Amino acid sequence: MSLTEDERLNLLYEASILDTPPTTEFDAIVRLACSMFDMPMALVSFVDEHRQWFKARQGFPLEEAPREHSFCGYVVETGSPLVVEDARTDSRFCANTFVKDWSVQFYAGVPLSEGATCYGGFCVLDTKSRRFSDRDLEQLHSLASVVMGLIREHRQQSLLKEQQRELELKQARFEQTERSAKVGGFEMDLSTGAIVWSDQIYRTVGLPIGKRMTSEEVIGCYAPEERDSVRRRIRDILNGAGTGIDKEYRIITPEGEERWIRVVSDIEHLQGEPRRLFGIVQDVSEKVRYEQRLLRAANADPLTGLANRAAYNAHMERLTATEASSIGLLLIDVDRLKQINDTLGHATGDLLLKGVASRLDERLGKRGKVFRLGGDEFCVILEAPANARGMRSLARHLIEYIGRPLEVGGSTINPMITLGGAISEGEMDAATLSQNADFALYHAKETRRGSYVQYQPSLRSTIAHRIQIVREVELALTEHRIVPHYQPLVRCADGQVWAFEALVRMQRPDNSILSAAQFHEAFTDSSVSHHITTRMLEHVATDIRNWMNRGLDFGRVGLNVSASDFMRGDLETKIVAAFASRGIPLDKLVLEVTETVFLQGLEDTVATTLQRLRKKGLAVALDDFGTGYASLTHLRSLPVDIIKIDKSFIDTMLDDESSLAIVELVLNLAQKLKMKVTAEGVETHRQAMCLLEMGCTTLQGYLFSKPIDREHVVKYLTALKPHLIGNSERTQEELRPWPSQTYA
């Protein structure tokens, strides 16, 4: 059923979104739309009676515009998508302020609708005429559904704030009522057992006013768990041994309603003998329920409804205090949450967390209790005695079940979790058990994301070893013992050196050299990794300047960079400064980036940085190609000049048909994409000849040279010069290891 304009406007105003401040989630959607459709402008537009107001805008300076002649006004009026390929020739919109004042020629917009209600439009615009396919329109609809999710989330948050205000008002009223409340009075003749109640007590306990009460009938008003203590108290009073009380009790009315009362009583004595029990009864049900809600709120996660960290701490303390045997603890980390928050918005990230929480709770059932500890971390405490085999089985089951496709905010996500588990032993306290599980989770995240690691005592030494390695590398950085070694890349066309790859090495105090693989744990520390790159950049720039001064033809130098280098946001500035200060053109540098960089929500940042550097002459290589998760996708979307085929494929391609097929596929693909290809890890003539026959561009490996220090690079290139005379016409069969490989 269609709505009238007044009804639509009322629903728009009730959404409480007009004239609200900008939010990162809405802003992210318009930026994403511009990127997806290669448009300069995108808007989230809400249309009220006289204007269209922009909740989010990209590339358009106005915060609002008149509704008259507006594109989005037309979308609201028709409730249908609108595509205008050339607004200048469209009589409906040629008077639009977008067209007259801001030279908009193209518009594509879809309704922001919920049921029969259309709030406005989600659109992209351009200052030139263009086409917009059905597929483009479908994608615009998908983005609009995400916007509607954000609108619903905004409305829900507004409602929650209103409910909070109402709750605070009710509490204020309750406190006022409590101060002035009338309470019922009672008395009991201890000599006869006769009981007298005021009308208010009858109302409180739900009995007819004036009903004759005996002590057993009074006891029957209390909840079952309270009755024995009340019976003993009355018996003690009748026997002369009782005292007055001030205590709260739970009662059950005849209709089954649960209430709480506060009983304040005293005993009247005559001539030293107890004669009368008297006091007041106050209905404190609302206060008790409010306290219970506060307790639940203090121990519940507001997003997922699961028990929170405070409840987890209390539960663990209770279990360990009772010496429960074999407590099993699983710590669970939701992977890629930051990437989802950054790309799809925090609202979608929250929906993902709620979905994971629901699946955990559903799957655990009575086997354990689920907690959300905060952020992307959950945990499970197993109620039954735990064993390692059962916990591994449960962890694998949870990984499989949680990993099923989940519809969130108009997107389909395959959640991935990483787990670490531990079992209590002997009189182990809660802190130790939690720390053991944390060690296991930490190790799983560092080495086997998406899997489960069971705590073993050796993990402590493993992590301690990592910490020791990090400290050694930090000291080496301080003492300038982090240095590059260089491995040549040989051009297949003529056998000449095309470039060198700078590989990080650590020089020990005894002058022995460690390869990166021998201190790889240090690279998991983002700060250390960043400082290593900074030091390597300075060394490489200095060495290049020195080789240029000597007139050596070294081609380019490849430098590996990590995700932490892009996270800092200063990579481009550092590279430009290091090379400019030494008068080195950037076409002497190749940045080598692995796909793991793009698995941490940094794809847009990396692509933008690399694109700017490429425009300044730098080349980009995709390192370890074939070992990542989405190589073909990255080739399509990233600014890459060179593909480096991972050594694992080169090692096996002569004996394994699948490896050979992958190498052939990469070479054919690179040729069509006009990219160079470097085969890494070439160690035999057979490998080299096979790659030459398949059209590989450059080779790198021990067949030509191991990594060598800066001085041996000079000797290598100097020794190479005589061998290069006439080499331009050598046949493939003449390819041989360079004599300078002895310098390795």
C-alpha positions in Angstrom: 0.0 0.0 0.0 1.5 3.3 -1.0 1.9 6.2 1.5 0.7 9.7 1.2 3.4 12.4 1.2 2.4 13.5 4.7 2.7 9.9 5.9 6.1 9.5 4.3 7.4 12.8 5.8 6.2 11.7 9.2 8.2 8.4 9.0 11.2 10.3 7.7 11.1 12.7 10.7 10.6 9.8 13.1 13.8 8.3 11.8 15.6 11.2 13.5 18.3 11.4 10.9 17.7 14.8 9.2 20.4 17.4 10.1 22.5 14.9 12.1 26.3 15.2 12.0 28.3 13.2 9.5 29.3 9.7 10.4 32.2 7.6 9.2 29.9 4.7 8.1 27.8 6.8 5.8 30.9 8.7 4.5 32.6 5.3 3.8 29.7 4.3 1.6 29.8 7.3 -0.7 33.6 7.0 -1.0 33.2 3.3 -1.9 30.5 4.2 -4.5 32.8 6.7 -6.2 35.6 4.1 -6.3 33.4 1.3 -7.6 31.9 3.3 -10.4 34.8 5.7 -11.1 32.6 8.7 -10.4 33.7 12.0 -9.0 30.5 12.5 -6.9 28.2 10.3 -4.7 25.4 11.3 -2.3 23.2 9.9 0.4 20.2 12.2 0.0 17.1 12.5 2.3 14.2 14.4 0.7 11.8 16.3 3.0 9.1 18.8 2.1 11.2 21.5 0.4 14.8 20.2 0.1 17.1 17.3 -0.3 19.6 17.1 2.6 22.8 15.1 2.2 23.7 12.9 5.1 26.9 11.9 3.2 28.6 13.4 0.2 31.7 12.9 -1.9 32.9 15.5 -4.4 29.9 17.8 -4.0 30.2 21.0 -1.9 26.6 21.7 -0.9 25.0 20.3 2.3 21.5 20.6 0.9 19.7 21.6 -2.3 16.1 22.6 -3.3 13.8 19.6 -3.9 12.3 21.3 -7.0 13.6 19.8 -10.2 15.9 17.5 -8.1 16.9 14.0 -9.3 16.4 12.4 -5.9 13.0 14.1 -5.5 12.0 12.4 -8.7 13.3 9.0 -7.3 11.2 9.6 -4.1 8.1 10.5 -6.1 8.3 7.5 -8.4 9.8 5.0 -5.9 12.0 3.8 -8.8 15.6 4.0 -9.9 16.6 6.8 -12.2 19.4 7.0 -14.8 19.9 10.3 -16.7 22.8 9.9 -19.2 22.8 13.6 -20.3 20.8 16.0 -18.0 21.4 19.0 -20.2 19.0 17.5 -22.8 16.4 16.3 -20.2 13.6 18.8 -19.7 12.8 17.4 -16.3 16.2 18.3 -14.8 17.8 21.0 -17.0 16.8 23.6 -14.4 18.3 21.6 -11.5 20.9 23.5 -9.5 23.2 20.5 -10.0 23.1 20.9 -13.7 23.1 24.8 -13.9 25.6 25.6 -11.2 27.7 22.4 -10.9 27.8 21.1 -14.5 26.4 17.7 -13.6 25.5 15.8 -16.8 25.1 12.2 -15.6 23.0 10.9 -12.7 22.2 7.4 -11.5 20.2 6.9 -8.3 18.1 4.3 -6.5 15.5 4.7 -3.7 16.4 4.4 -0.1 13.3 2.5 0.8 12.0 0.4 3.7 8.7 -1.2 2.9 6.5 1.4 1.4 8.5 4.2 2.8 11.1 6.0 0.6 13.4 8.3 2.6 15.4 9.6 -0.3 18.0 8.4 -2.8 21.5 7.0 -3.1 23.2 8.3 -6.2 26.4 8.8 -8.2 27.0 11.7 -10.5 29.4 12.9 -13.1 30.2 16.1 -15.0 30.2 14.2 -18.3 27.7 12.0 -20.0 28.2 8.3 -19.6 26.5 4.9 -19.8 25.3 2.9 -16.7 24.6 -0.8 -17.2 22.0 -3.0 -15.5 24.9 -4.6 -13.6 26.0 -1.1 -12.4 22.4 -0.4 -11.3 22.3 -3.7 -9.4 25.5 -2.9 -7.6 24.1 0.6 -6.7 21.0 -1.2 -5.3 23.4 -3.4 -3.2 25.1 -0.3 -1.7 21.7 1.3 -1.1 20.8 -1.8 1.0 23.9 -1.2 3.1 22.8 2.5 3.6 19.4 1.3 4.7 21.1 -0.9 7.2 22.9 2.1 8.6 19.6 4.1 8.7 18.0 1.3 10.7 21.0 1.2 13.0 20.7 4.9 13.5 17.0 4.7 14.2 17.7 1.8 16.7 20.4 3.9 18.4 18.0 6.8 18.7 15.3 4.5 20.1 17.8 3.1 22.6 18.8 6.6 23.8 15.1 7.4 24.3 14.6 4.2 26.2 17.6 5.0 28.3 16.1 8.4 29.1 12.8 6.7 30.0 14.5 4.2 32.2 16.3 7.0 34.1 13.0 8.9 34.4 11.3 5.8 35.8 14.1 5.3 38.3 13.7 8.9 39.4 10.0 8.4 39.8 10.7 5.2 41.7 13.0 6.9 44.1 10.5 9.6 44.7 7.7 7.0 45.2 9.9 5.0 47.6 10.5 8.0 49.8 6.8 8.7 50.1 5.3 5.1 49.8 2.7 3.9 52.2 3.7 0.5 53.8 1.5 -2.0 55.5 1.7 -2.7 59.2 1.2 -6.0 61.0 1.2 -7.5 64.5 1.0 -10.9 66.0 -0.2 -11.7 69.5 2.4 -14.1 70.8 0.1 -15.5 73.5 -2.7 -16.4 71.1 -1.0 -16.5 67.7 -3.6 -14.0 66.3 -2.3 -12.0 63.3 -3.5 -8.6 62.2 -2.6 -7.1 58.8 -3.3 -3.7 57.3 -5.0 -3.5 53.9 -1.7 -2.7 52.1 -0.2 -6.0 53.1 -3.1 -7.9 51.7 -2.6 -6.0 48.4 1.1 -6.7 48.5 0.7 -10.5 48.9 -2.3 -10.7 46.6 -4.8 -12.0 49.2 -8.4 -10.8 49.8 -8.5 -7.9 52.3 -9.6 -9.0 55.7 -8.8 -12.7 55.2 -8.1 -14.4 58.6 -4.4 -15.5 58.6 -2.7 -18.2 60.6 1.1 -18.5 61.0 1.1 -21.3 58.4 -0.9 -19.3 55.9 1.6 -16.4 56.4 4.5 -18.8 55.8 2.7 -20.0 52.6 2.9 -16.5 51.1 6.7 -16.8 51.0 8.7 -18.4 48.2 9.5 -22.1 48.8 13.2 -21.4 49.6 12.2 -18.9 52.2 9.7 -20.9 54.2 11.9 -22.9 56.5 13.8 -19.9 57.7 10.5 -17.9 58.3 9.0 -20.9 60.2 12.1 -21.2 62.4 12.0 -17.5 63.1 8.3 -17.6 64.2 9.0 -20.7 66.3 11.9 -19.0 68.0 9.8 -15.9 68.7 7.0 -18.0 70.2 9.6 -19.7 72.4 10.9 -16.4 73.6 14.2 -16.7 71.8 13.5 -14.5 68.7 14.7 -11.0 67.9 13.6 -8.3 65.5 14.7 -8.3 61.8 15.2 -6.0 58.8 15.4 -8.3 55.8 14.2 -8.8 52.2 12.2 -11.9 51.1 10.9 -13.3 47.9 7.2 -14.1 47.9 4.8 -15.7 45.4 1.2 -14.4 45.1 -1.7 -16.8 44.6 -1.6 -15.9 40.8 2.0 -17.0 40.7 3.5 -13.5 40.5 7.0 -13.1 41.9 7.5 -10.2 44.3 10.0 -9.0 46.9 9.1 -7.5 50.3 11.1 -5.9 53.0 10.1 -6.9 56.5 11.2 -4.7 59.4 10.0 -6.1 62.8 10.5 -5.9 66.5 9.2 -7.6 69.7 7.3 -5.9 72.4 8.0 -7.2 75.9 5.8 -6.8 79.0 7.2 -7.5 82.4 10.2 -9.2 80.7 8.0 -11.5 78.6 7.6 -11.2 74.8 4.0 -10.3 74.2 3.7 -8.9 70.6 5.5 -9.1 67.3 5.0 -6.0 65.2 6.4 -4.3 62.2 6.0 -3.1 58.6 6.0 -4.8 55.2 7.1 -2.9 52.1 6.8 -4.0 48.5 10.3 -3.6 47.1 9.8 -5.6 43.9 10.5 -2.7 41.5 13.7 -1.9 43.4 14.9 -5.5 43.3 14.0 -5.9 39.7 15.9 -2.7 38.8 18.9 -4.0 40.7 18.7 -7.3 38.8 18.6 -5.4 35.5 21.6 -3.4 36.6 23.4 -6.6 37.6 22.6 -8.2 34.3 23.7 -5.1 32.4 27.0 -5.0 34.4 27.6 -8.7 33.4 26.2 -8.7 29.9 27.7 -7.5 26.6 25.3 -4.9 25.2 26.0 -5.8 21.5 25.7 -9.6 21.6 23.8 -10.2 24.8 26.4 -12.7 25.9 28.0 -12.6 29.4 30.9 -10.1 29.4 34.4 -10.0 30.8 33.3 -9.1 34.3 31.0 -12.2 34.3 33.8 -14.3 32.9 36.2 -13.2 35.7 33.6 -14.0 38.3 32.7 -17.3 36.8 36.3 -18.4 36.5 37.0 -17.4 40.1 34.0 -19.5 41.3 35.1 -22.5 39.3 38.7 -22.5 40.5 37.6 -21.7 44.1 35.5 -24.9 44.1 38.4 -26.9 42.8 36.5 -28.0 39.7 38.4 -30.7 37.9 39.7 -30.2 34.3 38.3 -26.8 33.4 38.5 -26.3 29.7 39.0 -22.8 28.3 38.8 -21.8 24.7 39.7 -18.3 23.6 38.3 -17.3 20.2 39.4 -14.5 18.0 37.3 -13.2 15.0 39.7 -12.7 12.1 39.6 -9.8 9.7 37.1 -7.7 11.8 39.2 -4.6 11.2 39.1 -5.2 7.5 35.4 -5.6 7.5 34.9 -2.5 9.7 37.1 -0.4 7.3 35.5 -1.7 4.1 31.9 -2.4 4.9 31.4 -0.2 8.0 31.3 -0.8 11.7 27.5 -1.5 11.5 28.4 -4.5 9.4 31.2 -5.5 11.7 28.8 -5.4 14.6 26.3 -7.6 12.7 29.2 -10.0 12.1 30.0 -10.2 15.8 26.4 -10.7 16.7 26.2 -13.5 14.1 29.3 -15.2 15.5 28.0 -14.9 19.0 24.7 -16.4 18.1 26.4 -19.3 16.4 28.7 -19.9 19.3 25.8 -19.9 21.8 23.7 -22.1 19.6 26.4 -24.7 19.0 27.7 -24.8 22.6 24.3 -25.4 24.2 24.8 -27.0 27.6 28.4 -28.1 27.0 29.8 -24.7 28.0 29.2 -21.0 28.7 30.1 -18.4 26.1 31.4 -15.0 26.9 32.4 -11.9 24.9 35.6 -10.5 26.3 35.5 -7.4 24.1 36.4 -6.3 20.6 36.8 -9.4 18.4 37.5 -11.8 21.3 35.2 -14.4 22.7 35.7 -17.3 25.1 34.1 -20.6 26.1 34.3 -22.3 29.5 33.5 -26.0 29.3 31.3 -27.1 32.1 32.1 -30.9 31.9 35.6 -32.2 32.7 37.6 -31.3 29.6 40.2 -33.3 27.7 42.6 -32.3 24.9 41.0 -34.6 22.3 37.4 -33.3 23.0 38.5 -29.7 22.9 40.3 -30.2 19.6 37.2 -31.8 18.2 34.9 -29.0 19.5 37.3 -26.3 18.1 37.3 -27.9 14.7 33.5 -28.1 14.8 33.2 -24.4 15.8 35.7 -23.3 13.0 33.6 -25.2 10.4 30.2 -24.1 11.7 31.2 -20.4 12.3 32.8 -20.3 8.9 29.6 -20.9 7.0 28.4 -18.0 4.9 26.6 -15.3 6.9 24.4 -12.6 5.5 25.2 -9.3 7.2 24.1 -5.8 6.1 23.4 -6.9 2.6 26.8 -8.6 2.2 27.7 -12.3 2.4 30.7 -12.9 4.7 32.5 -16.1 5.5 33.5 -15.6 9.1 36.9 -17.0 10.2 37.9 -17.6 13.8 41.2 -18.6 15.4 41.2 -20.5 18.7 43.6 -21.2 21.5 42.7 -23.6 24.3 44.0 -24.7 27.7 42.9 -27.2 30.4 43.4 -26.6 34.2 45.8 -28.9 35.9 45.8 -29.6 39.7 45.3 -26.4 41.7 45.8 -24.1 38.8 44.3 -20.6 39.5 42.1 -18.7 37.0 44.9 -16.3 36.0 47.3 -19.1 35.0 44.6 -21.0 33.0 43.6 -17.8 31.2 47.2 -17.0 30.5 47.9 -20.4 29.1 44.9 -20.2 26.7 46.1 -16.7 25.7 49.5 -18.1 24.9 47.9 -20.7 22.7 45.7 -18.1 20.9 48.6 -15.8 20.4 50.6 -18.6 18.8 47.7 -19.6 16.6 47.3 -16.0 15.4 51.0 -15.7 14.6 51.4 -19.1 12.9 48.1 -20.7 11.9 45.3 -18.2 11.6 41.9 -19.9 11.1 42.9 -22.9 13.1 43.1 -24.2 16.7 46.2 -24.4 18.9 46.2 -26.4 22.2 48.4 -25.0 25.0 51.6 -26.9 25.6 54.2 -25.9 28.1 56.7 -25.5 25.2 54.6 -22.6 24.0 56.0 -20.5 26.8 59.5 -21.1 25.6 58.4 -20.5 21.9 57.0 -17.1 22.8 59.9 -16.4 25.1 62.2 -17.2 22.2 60.3 -14.8 19.9 60.6 -12.1 22.6 64.3 -12.8 22.8 64.7 -12.6 19.0 62.8 -9.3 19.0 65.2 -7.9 21.6 68.2 -9.1 19.7 67.0 -7.4 16.5 66.2 -4.2 18.4 69.8 -4.3 19.7 71.1 -5.0 16.3 69.2 -2.0 15.0 70.6 0.2 17.7 74.2 -1.0 17.0 73.7 -0.7 13.2 74.1 -4.5 12.6 71.1 -4.8 10.3 72.5 -4.8 6.8 71.4 -5.7 3.3 72.8 -8.6 1.1 72.0 -8.5 -2.6 71.0 -11.3 -4.9 71.1 -10.7 -8.7 68.1 -11.1 -11.1 69.4 -12.2 -14.5 67.7 -11.1 -17.7 66.8 -14.2 -19.8 67.1 -12.3 -23.1 70.8 -11.7 -22.9 72.0 -13.1 -19.5 72.8 -9.7 -18.1 72.0 -8.6 -14.6 68.7 -6.8 -14.7 68.4 -6.0 -11.0 69.4 -7.0 -7.4 67.1 -7.8 -4.6 68.1 -6.4 -1.2 67.6 -9.1 1.5 67.9 -8.2 5.1 70.6 -9.8 7.2 71.6 -9.4 10.9 75.3 -9.3 11.7 76.0 -10.8 15.1 78.7 -9.3 17.4 81.0 -12.2 16.4 80.5 -11.1 12.7 78.5 -14.1 11.8 75.5 -13.4 9.5 71.9 -14.5 10.1 69.4 -14.7 7.2 65.9 -13.2 7.7 64.5 -16.7 8.2 66.6 -17.0 11.3 65.0 -14.0 13.0 61.6 -14.0 11.2 59.8 -13.9 14.5 60.8 -10.2 14.9 58.9 -9.2 11.8 55.6 -10.0 13.6 56.4 -6.9 15.7 55.1 -4.0 13.6 57.4 -1.5 15.2 60.5 -3.6 14.7 59.5 -4.4 11.1 59.0 -0.7 10.4 62.4 0.1 11.7 64.1 -2.7 9.7 62.6 -1.3 6.5 63.7 2.2 7.4 67.3 1.0 8.0 67.3 -1.1 4.9 66.1 1.9 2.8 69.0 4.0 4.0 71.5 1.3 3.3 70.1 0.6 -0.2 70.1 4.3 -1.1 73.7 4.7 0.1 74.8 1.6 -1.8 73.1 2.6 -5.0 74.8 6.0 -4.9 78.1 4.4 -4.4 77.6 2.0 -7.3 76.5 4.8 -9.5 79.6 6.8 -8.6 81.7 3.8 -9.7 79.9 3.5 -13.0 78.5 0.1 -12.3 75.5 -1.1 -14.3 73.4 -2.8 -11.6 70.0 -2.1 -13.1 67.5 -1.7 -10.3 67.4 -2.7 -6.6 64.3 -4.5 -5.1 63.4 -3.7 -1.5 60.8 -5.7 0.5 58.1 -3.7 2.4 55.5 -5.0 4.9 52.0 -4.1 6.0 53.4 -2.1 9.0 55.3 0.2 6.6 52.0 1.1 4.9 50.1 1.4 8.2 52.4 4.3 9.3 51.5 6.4 6.3 55.0 7.8 5.8 56.5 5.2 3.4 56.3 7.4 0.3 57.8 10.3 2.1 60.7 8.3 3.4 61.5 6.7 0.0 61.4 10.0 -1.8 63.5 11.7 0.9 66.2 9.0 1.0 66.6 8.9 -2.8 66.3 12.7 -3.4 68.9 13.5 -0.8 71.4 11.3 -2.7 70.4 12.4 -6.1 69.1 9.0 -7.2 66.1 8.7 -9.5 63.3 6.5 -8.3 63.5 4.3 -11.4 66.4 2.6 -9.6 64.1 1.1 -7.0 61.6 -1.8 -7.1 59.3 -2.2 -4.2 58.4 -5.9 -3.5 55.1 -6.4 -1.8 53.5 -9.8 -0.7 49.8 -10.5 -0.8 49.7 -10.7 3.0 49.9 -6.9 3.0 46.4 -6.9 1.4 44.9 -9.3 3.9 44.9 -6.8 6.7 42.4 -4.3 5.3 45.0 -2.2 3.6 44.4 -2.8 -0.1 43.2 0.8 -0.9 46.0 2.4 1.1 48.7 0.2 -0.5 47.3 0.7 -4.0 47.2 4.5 -3.7 50.7 4.7 -2.3 52.2 2.4 -4.9 50.4 4.2 -7.7 51.9 7.6 -6.7 55.3 6.1 -6.4 55.0 4.4 -9.8 54.3 7.8 -11.4 57.6 8.9 -10.0 59.5 6.1 -11.8 59.5 3.3 -9.1 58.5 -0.2 -10.2 56.3 -2.6 -8.1 56.8 -6.4 -7.8 54.2 -8.8 -6.3 56.5 -11.1 -4.3 55.9 -14.9 -3.5 53.1 -15.0 -6.1 50.8 -18.0 -6.0 51.0 -18.5 -2.2 48.4 -15.9 -1.2 44.6 -16.0 -1.1 43.4 -13.9 -4.0 46.3 -13.5 -6.5 44.2 -13.0 -9.6 42.1 -10.4 -7.9 45.2 -8.5 -6.9 46.6 -8.6 -10.4 43.5 -6.9 -11.6 43.2 -4.2 -9.0 46.8 -3.4 -7.9 49.5 -1.3 -9.6 52.0 -4.2 -10.3 54.8 -4.2 -12.9 56.5 -7.5 -12.0 55.3 -10.9 -10.8 57.7 -13.0 -8.8 56.8 -16.7 -9.0 57.4 -18.3 -5.6 60.3 -20.7 -5.2 58.0 -23.5 -4.1 56.6 -23.8 -7.6 60.1 -23.6 -9.3 61.4 -26.4 -6.9 58.7 -28.9 -8.0 57.7 -27.9 -11.6 60.0 -30.4 -13.3 58.4 -33.3 -11.3 54.9 -32.0 -10.6 52.5 -31.3 -13.4 50.3 -29.0 -11.3 53.3 -26.8 -10.4 54.4 -26.7 -14.0 50.8 -25.8 -15.0 50.7 -22.9 -12.5 54.0 -21.5 -13.7 52.8 -21.7 -17.4 49.5 -20.0 -16.4 51.3 -17.2 -14.6 53.7 -16.6 -17.5 50.8 -16.5 -20.0 48.8 -14.3 -17.8 51.7 -11.9 -17.3 52.3 -11.7 -21.0 48.7 -10.7 -21.6 48.8 -8.1 -18.8 52.2 -6.8 -20.1 54.0 -7.6 -16.9 57.5 -8.9 -16.3 58.0 -12.2 -14.5 60.8 -13.2 -12.3 61.2 -16.9 -11.3 62.6 -17.2 -7.7 64.8 -20.0 -6.4 66.3 -21.1 -9.7 69.0 -23.6 -8.7 69.6 -25.9 -11.7 70.2 -25.5 -15.5 67.2 -27.7 -16.2 65.0 -25.3 -14.3 66.5 -22.3 -16.1 66.1 -23.8 -19.6 62.5 -24.8 -18.9 61.7 -21.3 -17.8 63.5 -19.8 -20.8 61.4 -22.0 -23.1 58.2 -20.8 -21.4 59.2 -17.2 -21.9 60.1 -16.1 -18.4 61.6 -12.6 -18.3 64.1 -12.9 -15.5 65.6 -15.5 -13.2 66.8 -15.3 -9.6 68.5 -18.0 -7.5 71.6 -19.9 -6.4 72.3 -20.9 -10.0 73.6 -17.4 -10.5 74.6 -16.3 -7.0 73.7 -16.5 -3.4 72.9 -13.1 -1.6 76.2 -11.2 -1.3 77.2 -8.0 0.6 77.7 -4.6 -1.0 81.5 -5.0 -1.6 81.0 -8.4 -3.3 78.3 -6.8 -5.5 81.1 -4.5 -6.8 83.4 -7.5 -7.4 80.5 -9.5 -9.0 79.7 -6.7 -11.5 83.3 -6.1 -12.2 84.0 -9.8 -12.8 80.9 -9.9 -15.0 82.0 -7.3 -17.5 84.4 -9.4 -19.6 81.8 -12.2 -19.8 79.2 -9.9 -21.2 81.1 -9.1 -24.4 79.1 -10.4 -27.3 76.6 -12.0 -25.0 73.7 -10.3 -26.7 73.8 -13.1 -29.4 74.3 -16.1 -27.0 72.1 -19.0 -27.4 70.0 -20.3 -24.5 72.3 -23.4 -24.3 75.2 -21.1 -23.4 73.6 -19.9 -20.1 76.0 -20.8 -17.3 76.4 -19.8 -13.6 78.4 -16.6 -13.2 81.9 -17.0 -12.0 81.3 -14.5 -9.3 79.0 -16.9 -7.4 82.1 -17.9 -5.5 81.8 -14.6 -3.7 78.7 -15.9 -1.9 
